[in-house]
Amino acid sequence: MSAMTEKFRGFLDRLRAAGELIDLRQPVDIRHIATLVDQSDKALVFHNVVGYQMPVVSGIIRSRERAILSMGCAEYGEIERKLQQGISQPINPVRVASAPAREVVATGDAVDLFRLPIPMSSIYDGGPMVTAGVVIARDPEYGMNCGIYRFMVKERDLTGIDIVTPNNMRLFAQRAHEVGRPCPISISIGTHPIEIMGAGYRAPIGMDEMAVAGGIRGAPVELAPCETIDLPYIADAELVLEAEILPTGWTQPEGRFGEFTALMGGLHWNPNVRVKAVLHRRDAMYYALHMPWENTWLAAPTRYQAIRQALKTAGVQVKDINVTLGGRAFWHAVISIRKQAGEGKNALLAALSVLDLKHAVVVDEDIDVWNPVEVEWAIATRVQGDRDIVVIPGARAKPLDPSLPVTPPGVVPTGAKVGVDATIGEGIPRERFERISYAYAERAKIADYVAGKADPVLVAGAGRVPALAEEIFAAIGQAPLYYQDIADRFSGADFQTVARALGLLHEQGRLWQTAEGRMCVRGSAQAARPPARA
Ligand SMILES: Cc1cc2nc3c(=O)[nH]c(=O)nc-3n(C[C@H](O)[C@H](O)[C@H](O)COP(=O)(O)O)c2cc1C
């Protein structure tokens, strides 16, 4: 795979060239931007935002197609493979001395977040939300961490940060809070989607997400030093905030906001953040990542990767996975497996161990995980609730799950995980799951008949019924036959004569059926007997 050294602006150019980005040069009110992005099937650049100097770019990874484009992939599944490559072959970032984001630097009293063109999003928002900040932090013991967390602007140099979820950033902030010290962070805004994807990957502590981004690129991510804190930022960023999470604890109201859940989240209790410096390019653009879809398309591959990895470790052979959109590409997975006895349950145990995955359905490999009707059909026909539904209470949950009970500020709720084993149960006969397969499907094609095809006309031979009955009886005496086999074997006779001959055998009490439903001689060894009473 060739290295991908494309930068943020290079990606915008590529979107423009692909007809996936529209430049709007007329004055646009900042209050209208989010709804315009919501209505647009293309990415948008607002070059003239009334009252602000910086243009706003939004919606760049808001569609499946643009997410695929951003990763330099040909199809969606390839994004997960690239991510896997980034994880297994990470490339450490390199430090550069300076970066374009340093062209304009404001520190101390000059910091003024209200100069940033942060669009108003939904009607119940708690304030201007910075949504695309790739955050780099360091813990004295655990090392570097990177993730994306939203910031609600409150004052010229004060924001909230949403870290209600039990992730590594929350842990770093919690540890700093416990010893009463601020936790410095750099916030890089306007970075290539590869860095967004790397930051969104839930790496275990000690693993550098920017090295994962480097691995995805096949080339190192460049980091440049901050001015006021001892941390780096992404050198390609349009805009950088240097800040520290204050040791306020989870005491400050933050939100509401239209979350990844596609719901208006409630008020969150979070720490505050002091912004010490704002750095930006002279001609910086402000990237307003639009919720919820700009989050979804690159977050989903991180779930695919984690689930596939967990099942691999569990030794279960996966055929396909669908991290469904109704589950917000986060809470639900339908997984088809090549099952050995008991592995429906093993697969559930492995899948449900993943992060905050809440509901998993495991199906056999004949079920198409991308077809919701087939999946439901498997649940309807293969599941016994007392045998196949696994409920694990008290597991790690995502606090943004609106079905969880209310918890006091700072308390992380736990929740239930549910697995549905919709594979054919052990001891259940496979024949019960034979799909309808119409007789003569190979031979009789509707298109031919619509085009005028006619079948041969056979002469009815009512007088032949007794003789044909004997021929059929002899044939099923040799080997039991399905109804279609008999129709086929005696296709020289018109079908009504065949049916009447079978009728005669029934009448004479000479016909019976095998357990598979073939016609056979009554009283023969193959003749089925009703199952014994329990
Ligand atoms: C666009 C975007 C916005 C996000 N916003 C938040 C957020 O506000 N709060 C949060 O806890 N996680 C948010 N996340 C998810 C975290 O960035 C992600 O889970 C990350 O892997 C956490 O990393 P960590 O465990 O290293 O802290 C967001 C992810 C994306 C892609």
The ligand as an SDF file (V2000), in Angstrom:
LIG
                    3D

 31 33  0  0  0  0  0  0  0  0999 V2000
  -16.1500   13.4680   16.1430 C   0  0  0  0  0  0  0  0  0  0  0  0
  -16.0070   12.7900   17.4490 C   0  0  0  0  0  0  0  0  0  0  0  0
  -16.4770   13.4080   18.6000 C   0  0  0  0  0  0  0  0  0  0  0  0
  -16.3420   12.7980   19.8260 C   0  0  0  0  0  0  0  0  0  0  0  0
  -16.7760   13.4380   20.9450 N   0  0  0  0  0  0  0  0  0  0  0  0
  -16.5860   12.8660   22.1530 C   0  0  0  0  0  0  0  0  0  0  0  0
  -16.9500   13.5400   23.3400 C   0  0  0  0  0  0  0  0  0  0  0  0
  -17.4510   14.6580   23.3060 O   0  0  0  0  0  0  0  0  0  0  0  0
  -16.7360   12.9250   24.5130 N   0  0  0  0  0  0  0  0  0  0  0  0
  -16.1770   11.6840   24.5920 C   0  0  0  0  0  0  0  0  0  0  0  0
  -16.0010   11.1760   25.6990 O   0  0  0  0  0  0  0  0  0  0  0  0
  -15.8220   11.0150   23.4850 N   0  0  0  0  0  0  0  0  0  0  0  0
  -16.0040   11.5790   22.2650 C   0  0  0  0  0  0  0  0  0  0  0  0
  -15.6390   10.9190   21.1420 N   0  0  0  0  0  0  0  0  0  0  0  0
  -15.0920    9.5670   21.2600 C   0  0  0  0  0  0  0  0  0  0  0  0
  -13.6560    9.5470   21.6880 C   0  0  0  0  0  0  0  0  0  0  0  0
  -12.8800   10.4600   20.9670 O   0  0  0  0  0  0  0  0  0  0  0  0
  -13.0770    8.1670   21.4590 C   0  0  0  0  0  0  0  0  0  0  0  0
  -13.8240    7.2430   22.1850 O   0  0  0  0  0  0  0  0  0  0  0  0
  -11.6280    8.0490   21.8250 C   0  0  0  0  0  0  0  0  0  0  0  0
  -11.1390    6.8360   21.3450 O   0  0  0  0  0  0  0  0  0  0  0  0
  -11.4060    8.0950   23.2980 C   0  0  0  0  0  0  0  0  0  0  0  0
  -10.0300    7.9320   23.4780 O   0  0  0  0  0  0  0  0  0  0  0  0
   -9.3800    7.6620   24.8970 P   0  0  0  0  0  0  0  0  0  0  0  0
   -9.9710    6.4040   25.4790 O   0  0  0  0  0  0  0  0  0  0  0  0
   -7.9540    7.5280   24.5360 O   0  0  0  0  0  0  0  0  0  0  0  0
   -9.6620    8.8440   25.7420 O   0  0  0  0  0  0  0  0  0  0  0  0
  -15.7560   11.5240   19.9090 C   0  0  0  0  0  0  0  0  0  0  0  0
  -15.2860   10.9090   18.7570 C   0  0  0  0  0  0  0  0  0  0  0  0
  -15.3900   11.5240   17.5320 C   0  0  0  0  0  0  0  0  0  0  0  0
  -14.8380   10.8280   16.3210 C   0  0  0  0  0  0  0  0  0  0  0  0
  1  2  1  0
  2  3  1  0
  2 30  2  0
  3  4  2  0
  4  5  1  0
  4 28  1  0
  5  6  2  0
  6  7  1  0
  6 13  1  0
  7  8  2  0
  7  9  1  0
  9 10  1  0
 10 11  2  0
 10 12  1  0
 12 13  2  0
 13 14  1  0
 14 15  1  0
 14 28  1  0
 15 16  1  0
 16 17  1  0
 16 18  1  0
 18 19  1  0
 18 20  1  0
 20 21  1  0
 20 22  1  0
 22 23  1  0
 23 24  1  0
 24 25  2  0
 24 26  1  0
 24 27  1  0
 28 29  2  0
 29 30  1  0
 30 31  1  0
M  END
$$$$
